[in-house]
Amino acid sequence: MLAASMGFSFFSLMIASTGLFFDPLNKAFGWSRTLLSSGASIATVLTAVLSPFFGVLIDRHGSRRIVLPGLLVTMASIAAFSLINGSAAQWFGLWSVFGFVAVSIKSTAWTAAVLKAFERSKGLALGLTLAGAAVAQAIVPPLTNWLIVTMGWRATFVWLAVGWGGLTFLLCFFCLFDRDHKRGGYAGVEGSQAIVDGLERHEALRDSALWRVGISNFVVMAMTMGLTIHLFPILTNAGVSRTNAAWLSSLAGLAGIAGKVITGYLLDRYKANWVGGLTLGAAALAFLLLINGIRSPSLIIVALLVNGYAAGTKTQITGFLTASYGGLRNFGVIYGVMAALMALASGVGPLLGGLSYDYLGGYDAFLALGAAGCLLGGFLMITLPAYPDWALRETDNTGARVPKTSDDKQSLGELEPKPEQG
């Protein structure tokens, strides 16, 4: 689990550090915020397209065989940003390469490895794993700012790639194993394949609950990821110094660590849709408190704590609900689609923030839209139906397992023997 957490932190490194490169690159090449934001958008769109295919590979081969080579090529792609020469085409190309290779180490691989390894306390295990993103949010901004100031922005890309990436690779090489993964089965069954509950791919495609999870996740992810990318310039525009802005950004990461652990605990004990809906809906407060005319030094701190707590739980909540509604039979490909929506949203959000700044003169319009989006996403999640109880299931005429919801009053009665007639 530690290796998976470290791996997810490395995947989150570029998102956590991108905003700190805006000013140096603007001074070096005169690039606009929209151009600077568009690079991450390109990468996330590519990740969105490729995520389902990598989900199939993870289902077939396990996480280890995918992420070890993926870490190496991702390290190389990040280090290549040190070669930027001012060409916008080169900027787009570097982000395209990064998006293509980084899909191999995104949340699908780490989530699948953890959920298949744990029978109990899945929410907490998933929270601790995905806390890696919050760790990155806490450590990367001040670290990146210090590297840029002392070594320059070019060397910073190399140090982040080789240092953070190298440590991640070593940890995964020695500690990350698919102990539960067998072709077509799971650990704990000797000499035969384990029965794995879950929807078939065509069933998942028609499942309304999974669609609502995906839509809610897309809307909230777009808004919160846009805020993450533009948080540093939002703070500096508010008069906060670069050093203080970097440390304030890390404050959101610390709150994110607490959010993942607490949310994991709650997911294991209470209704997941209520936990997720209230958590994601609360993120609206962070956007409102950062709007010009409302924000103040104390409210900025509150906004960062709320955003860090709520925003860091999106992947965790989505993974838990995807496993609950779709099961683990085809979890890799189903969650790969969810990850594709997250990646696409991660590209849309930063672009919206950049357009708001360049064409509307500030971030207020984006922040207002973000507050509305988070409220909508929270509402969609709270109103989800009861998820299937895989312990109560029947077999249709094709032999496929069909889950019954936990609210089905006839399920237990159908499993009991009926008295003979006459």
C-alpha positions as CSV (number, residue, x, y, z in Angstrom):
1,M,0.0,0.0,0.0
2,L,2.9,2.4,0.7
3,A,4.3,1.7,-2.8
4,A,0.9,2.5,-4.3
5,S,0.6,5.7,-2.3
6,M,4.0,6.8,-3.4
7,G,3.2,6.0,-7.0
8,F,0.0,8.0,-6.9
9,S,2.0,10.9,-5.5
10,F,4.4,10.8,-8.4
11,F,1.5,10.8,-10.9
12,S,0.2,13.9,-9.1
13,L,3.5,15.7,-9.2
14,M,3.0,17.6,-12.4
15,I,-0.4,18.9,-11.5
16,A,0.8,20.0,-8.0
17,S,3.7,21.9,-9.5
18,T,2.5,23.3,-12.8
19,G,1.2,26.6,-11.3
20,L,4.6,27.4,-9.9
21,F,6.1,27.4,-13.4
22,F,3.6,30.0,-14.7
23,D,5.6,33.1,-13.8
24,P,9.1,31.8,-14.8
25,L,7.8,30.6,-18.1
26,N,5.8,33.8,-18.7
27,K,8.9,35.9,-18.0
28,A,11.1,33.6,-20.2
29,F,8.8,33.3,-23.2
30,G,5.8,35.7,-22.7
31,W,3.3,32.9,-22.6
32,S,-0.3,33.6,-21.5
33,R,-2.2,31.8,-18.8
34,T,-4.4,30.1,-21.4
35,L,-1.4,28.7,-23.2
36,L,0.3,27.6,-20.0
37,S,-2.9,25.9,-18.8
38,S,-3.5,24.2,-22.2
39,G,-0.5,21.9,-21.9
40,A,-2.0,20.1,-18.9
41,S,-5.4,20.0,-20.7
42,I,-3.8,18.2,-23.7
43,A,-2.2,15.6,-21.4
44,T,-5.4,14.9,-19.5
45,V,-7.4,14.5,-22.7
46,L,-4.9,12.0,-24.0
47,T,-5.1,10.2,-20.6
48,A,-8.9,10.2,-20.9
49,V,-8.8,8.5,-24.2
50,L,-6.3,5.8,-23.2
51,S,-7.5,5.0,-19.6
52,P,-10.0,2.3,-20.6
53,F,-7.5,0.5,-22.7
54,F,-5.0,0.5,-19.8
55,G,-7.8,-0.7,-17.6
56,V,-8.1,-3.8,-19.8
57,L,-4.3,-4.4,-19.5
58,I,-4.4,-4.1,-15.7
59,D,-7.3,-6.6,-15.6
60,R,-5.2,-9.1,-17.6
61,H,-1.7,-8.5,-16.4
62,G,-2.0,-6.8,-13.0
63,S,-0.6,-3.5,-11.9
64,R,3.1,-4.3,-11.4
65,R,3.8,-5.2,-15.1
66,I,2.2,-1.9,-16.2
67,V,3.5,0.6,-13.6
68,L,7.2,-0.3,-13.5
69,P,8.0,0.5,-17.1
70,G,5.5,3.3,-16.9
71,L,7.4,5.0,-14.1
72,L,10.6,5.0,-16.1
73,V,9.1,6.6,-19.2
74,T,7.2,9.1,-17.1
75,M,10.4,10.2,-15.4
76,A,12.0,10.8,-18.8
77,S,9.0,12.7,-20.1
78,I,9.1,15.1,-17.1
79,A,12.8,15.7,-17.3
80,A,12.3,16.5,-21.0
81,F,10.5,19.7,-20.0
82,S,13.9,21.2,-19.1
83,L,14.5,21.5,-22.9
84,I,11.7,24.0,-23.5
85,N,12.9,26.6,-26.0
86,G,9.9,28.9,-26.3
87,S,8.1,27.0,-29.0
88,A,4.4,26.6,-28.3
89,A,4.4,23.5,-30.5
90,Q,7.1,22.0,-28.4
91,W,5.2,22.8,-25.2
92,F,2.1,21.0,-26.6
93,G,4.3,18.1,-27.8
94,L,5.9,17.6,-24.4
95,W,2.6,17.6,-22.7
96,S,1.3,15.1,-25.3
97,V,4.1,12.7,-24.6
98,F,3.6,13.1,-20.8
99,G,-0.1,12.4,-21.1
100,F,0.5,9.3,-23.3
101,V,3.0,7.7,-20.9
102,A,1.6,8.9,-17.5
103,V,-1.7,7.0,-18.1
104,S,0.3,3.9,-17.1
105,I,0.7,5.2,-13.5
106,K,-2.6,7.0,-13.0
107,S,-5.2,6.1,-10.4
108,T,-6.5,3.0,-12.1
109,A,-3.4,0.9,-11.5
110,W,-3.0,1.8,-7.8
111,T,-6.8,1.6,-7.1
112,A,-7.1,-1.8,-8.7
113,A,-4.1,-3.2,-6.8
114,V,-5.5,-2.1,-3.4
115,L,-9.2,-2.9,-3.9
116,K,-8.4,-6.4,-5.0
117,A,-6.0,-7.0,-2.1
118,F,-8.4,-6.0,0.7
119,E,-11.6,-7.7,1.7
120,R,-12.4,-5.4,4.7
121,S,-11.7,-1.7,5.4
122,K,-11.4,-1.0,1.7
123,G,-12.4,2.6,2.1
124,L,-9.6,3.2,4.6
125,A,-7.1,1.3,2.6
126,L,-8.0,3.2,-0.5
127,G,-7.8,6.5,1.4
128,L,-4.3,5.8,2.7
129,T,-3.2,4.8,-0.8
130,L,-4.7,7.9,-2.6
131,A,-3.3,10.1,0.2
132,G,-0.2,10.1,-2.0
133,A,-1.9,12.9,-4.1
134,A,-2.4,14.9,-0.9
135,V,1.2,14.3,0.1
136,A,2.3,15.7,-3.2
137,Q,0.0,18.7,-2.8
138,A,1.6,19.4,0.6
139,I,5.3,18.9,-0.3
140,V,5.6,19.7,-4.0
141,P,4.7,23.5,-3.9
142,P,7.3,24.6,-1.4
143,L,9.8,22.1,-2.7
144,T,9.3,23.3,-6.3
145,N,9.5,27.0,-5.4
146,W,12.7,26.4,-3.5
147,L,14.2,24.5,-6.4
148,I,13.2,27.2,-8.9
149,V,14.6,30.0,-6.8
150,T,17.9,28.2,-6.1
151,M,18.5,26.1,-9.3
152,G,16.3,27.6,-11.9
153,W,13.2,26.2,-13.5
154,R,15.0,23.9,-16.0
155,A,16.9,22.0,-13.3
156,T,13.7,21.8,-11.3
157,F,12.0,19.6,-13.9
158,V,15.0,17.2,-13.8
159,W,15.3,17.1,-10.0
160,L,11.5,16.4,-9.6
161,A,11.6,13.7,-12.3
162,V,14.8,11.9,-11.1
163,G,14.5,12.5,-7.4
164,W,10.8,11.8,-6.8
165,G,10.4,9.4,-9.7
166,G,13.5,7.4,-8.8
167,L,12.5,6.9,-5.2
168,T,9.0,5.8,-6.4
169,F,10.4,3.3,-8.8
170,L,12.7,1.7,-6.2
171,L,9.8,1.4,-3.7
172,C,7.5,-0.1,-6.3
173,F,10.1,-2.5,-7.6
174,F,10.7,-4.0,-4.1
175,C,7.3,-3.7,-2.6
176,L,4.5,-3.6,-5.2
177,F,3.3,-7.1,-6.1
178,D,0.0,-8.4,-7.4
179,R,-0.3,-11.0,-4.7
180,D,-4.0,-11.4,-5.4
181,H,-3.8,-11.3,-9.2
182,K,-4.2,-14.5,-11.3
183,R,-5.5,-14.6,-14.8
184,G,-9.2,-14.7,-14.4
185,G,-9.1,-15.1,-10.6
186,Y,-8.0,-13.7,-7.2
187,A,-5.9,-14.8,-4.3
188,G,-7.1,-16.9,-1.6
189,V,-8.3,-19.9,-3.7
190,E,-5.8,-22.6,-4.3
191,G,-6.1,-24.8,-7.3
192,S,-9.1,-23.0,-8.8
193,Q,-10.2,-19.6,-9.8
194,A,-12.1,-17.5,-7.3
195,I,-15.6,-16.3,-8.1
196,V,-15.5,-12.6,-8.7
197,D,-18.7,-10.7,-8.4
198,G,-19.5,-7.8,-10.7
199,L,-21.2,-6.5,-13.8
200,E,-20.2,-7.4,-17.3
201,R,-19.0,-4.6,-19.5
202,H,-22.2,-4.2,-21.4
203,E,-24.2,-4.2,-18.2
204,A,-22.0,-1.5,-16.7
205,L,-22.5,0.7,-19.8
206,R,-26.2,0.7,-19.1
207,D,-26.1,1.1,-15.4
208,S,-27.6,4.5,-14.4
209,A,-25.9,4.6,-11.0
210,L,-22.5,4.3,-12.6
211,W,-23.4,7.1,-15.1
212,R,-24.4,9.4,-12.2
213,V,-21.2,8.7,-10.4
214,G,-19.3,9.5,-13.5
215,I,-21.2,12.7,-14.2
216,S,-20.8,13.9,-10.6
217,N,-17.2,13.1,-10.6
218,F,-16.6,14.9,-14.0
219,V,-18.2,18.1,-12.9
220,V,-16.5,18.3,-9.5
221,M,-13.1,17.2,-10.9
222,A,-13.2,19.8,-13.6
223,M,-13.8,22.6,-11.1
224,T,-11.5,21.5,-8.3
225,M,-8.6,20.6,-10.7
226,G,-8.9,24.0,-12.3
227,L,-8.6,25.5,-8.9
228,T,-5.6,23.3,-8.1
229,I,-3.8,24.4,-11.2
230,H,-4.6,28.1,-10.7
231,L,-4.5,28.3,-6.9
232,F,-0.9,29.6,-6.8
233,P,-1.6,32.5,-9.2
234,I,-5.0,33.2,-7.5
235,L,-3.1,33.6,-4.2
236,T,-0.4,35.8,-5.7
237,N,-3.0,38.0,-7.4
238,A,-4.6,38.4,-4.0
239,G,-1.3,40.0,-2.8
240,V,0.3,36.9,-1.2
241,S,4.0,36.5,-1.8
242,R,5.3,33.5,-3.8
243,T,6.9,32.0,-0.7
244,N,3.8,32.3,1.4
245,A,1.6,31.2,-1.5
246,A,3.7,28.0,-1.8
247,W,3.3,27.2,1.9
248,L,-0.4,28.0,1.8
249,S,-0.8,25.6,-1.2
250,S,0.9,22.9,0.9
251,L,-1.7,23.6,3.6
252,A,-4.4,22.2,1.3
253,G,-2.3,19.1,0.8
254,L,-2.1,18.5,4.6
255,A,-5.9,18.9,4.8
256,G,-6.2,16.4,1.9
257,I,-4.3,13.8,3.9
258,A,-6.7,14.1,6.7
259,G,-9.6,14.1,4.3
260,K,-8.6,10.8,2.7
261,V,-8.1,9.0,6.0
262,I,-11.3,10.4,7.6
263,T,-13.3,9.7,4.4
264,G,-12.0,6.2,4.2
265,Y,-13.1,5.5,7.7
266,L,-16.6,6.9,7.0
267,L,-17.0,5.0,3.8
268,D,-16.5,1.7,5.6
269,R,-19.2,2.6,8.2
270,Y,-21.8,4.8,6.6
271,K,-23.7,5.2,3.3
272,A,-21.0,5.9,0.7
273,N,-23.2,8.2,-1.5
274,W,-24.0,10.5,1.5
275,V,-20.4,10.6,2.6
276,G,-19.3,11.4,-1.0
277,G,-22.1,13.9,-1.7
278,L,-21.7,15.9,1.5
279,T,-17.9,15.9,1.1
280,L,-17.9,17.0,-2.6
281,G,-20.7,19.5,-2.1
282,A,-18.8,21.2,0.7
283,A,-16.0,22.0,-1.8
284,A,-18.3,24.8,-3.1
285,L,-17.5,26.8,0.1
286,A,-13.8,26.9,-1.0
287,F,-14.7,28.6,-4.3
288,L,-17.0,31.1,-2.7
289,L,-14.5,32.2,-0.1
290,L,-11.8,32.9,-2.7
291,I,-13.9,35.3,-4.8
292,N,-12.7,38.9,-4.8
293,G,-14.6,41.0,-2.4
294,I,-15.3,38.0,-0.1
295,R,-11.9,36.7,0.6
296,S,-9.7,37.8,3.4
297,P,-6.5,36.4,4.9
298,S,-8.4,34.2,7.4
299,L,-11.0,33.1,4.8
300,I,-8.3,32.2,2.4
301,I,-6.9,29.7,5.0
302,V,-10.4,28.3,5.6
303,A,-10.9,27.9,1.8
304,L,-7.7,26.1,1.4
305,L,-8.5,23.7,4.3
306,V,-11.9,23.0,2.9
307,N,-10.7,22.5,-0.6
308,G,-7.8,20.3,0.4
309,Y,-10.1,18.1,2.6
310,A,-12.8,17.8,-0.1
311,A,-10.9,17.9,-3.3
312,G,-8.5,15.1,-2.4
313,T,-11.3,12.6,-1.9
314,K,-12.8,12.6,-5.4
315,T,-10.7,9.6,-6.7
316,Q,-11.2,7.7,-3.5
317,I,-15.0,8.1,-3.5
318,T,-15.2,7.3,-7.2
319,G,-13.2,4.2,-6.8
320,F,-15.2,3.0,-3.8
321,L,-18.6,3.6,-5.5
322,T,-17.4,2.1,-8.8
323,A,-16.4,-1.1,-6.9
324,S,-19.7,-1.0,-5.0
325,Y,-22.0,-0.6,-8.1
326,G,-19.9,-2.4,-10.7
327,G,-18.2,-5.1,-8.6
328,L,-14.6,-6.4,-9.3
329,R,-15.2,-8.7,-12.2
330,N,-14.3,-6.0,-14.7
331,F,-13.2,-3.3,-12.3
332,G,-10.1,-2.3,-14.3
333,V,-12.0,-1.4,-17.5
334,I,-15.0,0.2,-15.7
335,Y,-12.8,2.3,-13.5
336,G,-10.7,3.0,-16.5
337,V,-13.7,4.7,-18.0
338,M,-14.2,6.7,-14.8
339,A,-10.6,7.6,-14.8
340,A,-11.0,8.8,-18.4
341,L,-13.8,11.1,-17.3
342,M,-11.5,12.4,-14.5
343,A,-8.7,12.9,-16.9
344,L,-11.0,14.8,-19.4
345,A,-12.3,16.9,-16.6
346,S,-8.8,17.6,-15.4
347,G,-8.1,19.1,-18.8
348,V,-11.3,21.1,-19.0
349,G,-11.0,22.8,-15.6
350,P,-7.6,24.4,-16.0
351,L,-8.5,25.7,-19.4
352,L,-11.7,27.3,-18.0
353,G,-9.6,29.0,-15.3
354,G,-7.1,30.3,-17.9
355,L,-9.9,31.6,-20.1
356,S,-11.6,33.3,-17.2
357,Y,-8.3,35.2,-16.3
358,D,-7.3,36.1,-19.9
359,Y,-10.7,37.2,-21.2
360,L,-12.7,38.2,-18.2
361,G,-9.9,39.9,-16.3
362,G,-9.8,37.6,-13.3
363,Y,-10.8,34.4,-11.7
364,D,-14.1,35.4,-10.1
365,A,-16.3,33.9,-12.9
366,F,-14.5,30.6,-12.7
367,L,-14.8,30.6,-8.9
368,A,-18.6,31.2,-9.1
369,L,-18.9,28.4,-11.7
370,G,-16.9,26.1,-9.5
371,A,-19.2,26.7,-6.5
372,A,-22.3,25.8,-8.6
373,G,-20.6,22.8,-10.1
374,C,-19.6,21.3,-6.7
375,L,-23.1,21.7,-5.4
376,L,-24.5,19.9,-8.5
377,G,-22.0,17.1,-8.1
378,G,-22.8,16.6,-4.5
379,F,-26.5,16.5,-5.2
380,L,-26.1,13.8,-7.9
381,M,-24.1,11.7,-5.5
382,I,-26.4,12.0,-2.5
383,T,-29.4,10.9,-4.6
384,L,-27.8,7.7,-5.8
385,P,-29.8,4.5,-5.3
386,A,-28.7,1.7,-2.9
387,Y,-25.8,-0.1,-4.5
388,P,-26.0,-3.9,-5.2
389,D,-25.4,-6.4,-2.5
390,W,-23.2,-9.0,-4.1
391,A,-24.0,-11.5,-1.4
392,L,-27.6,-11.6,-2.7
393,R,-27.6,-12.6,-6.3
394,E,-29.3,-14.8,-8.8
395,T,-28.3,-16.4,-12.1
396,D,-30.0,-15.5,-15.3
397,N,-30.6,-17.9,-18.2
398,T,-27.1,-17.1,-19.7
399,G,-25.3,-18.1,-16.5
400,A,-24.2,-14.5,-15.7
401,R,-24.6,-13.3,-12.2
402,V,-27.2,-10.6,-11.7
403,P,-26.9,-8.5,-8.5
404,K,-29.9,-7.6,-6.5
405,T,-30.0,-4.3,-4.6
406,S,-29.7,-4.3,-0.8
407,D,-33.2,-2.9,-0.7
408,D,-34.7,-6.0,-2.4
409,K,-37.2,-7.3,0.2
410,Q,-37.7,-10.6,-1.6
411,S,-34.0,-11.5,-1.8
412,L,-33.7,-13.4,1.4
413,G,-37.1,-15.0,1.0
414,E,-36.1,-16.4,-2.4
415,L,-33.0,-18.0,-0.9
416,E,-35.1,-19.8,1.7
417,P,-36.6,-23.3,1.0
418,K,-40.3,-23.1,0.3
419,P,-42.6,-25.6,2.0
420,E,-44.0,-28.4,-0.2
421,Q,-47.5,-28.0,-1.5
422,G,-50.2,-30.4,-0.4
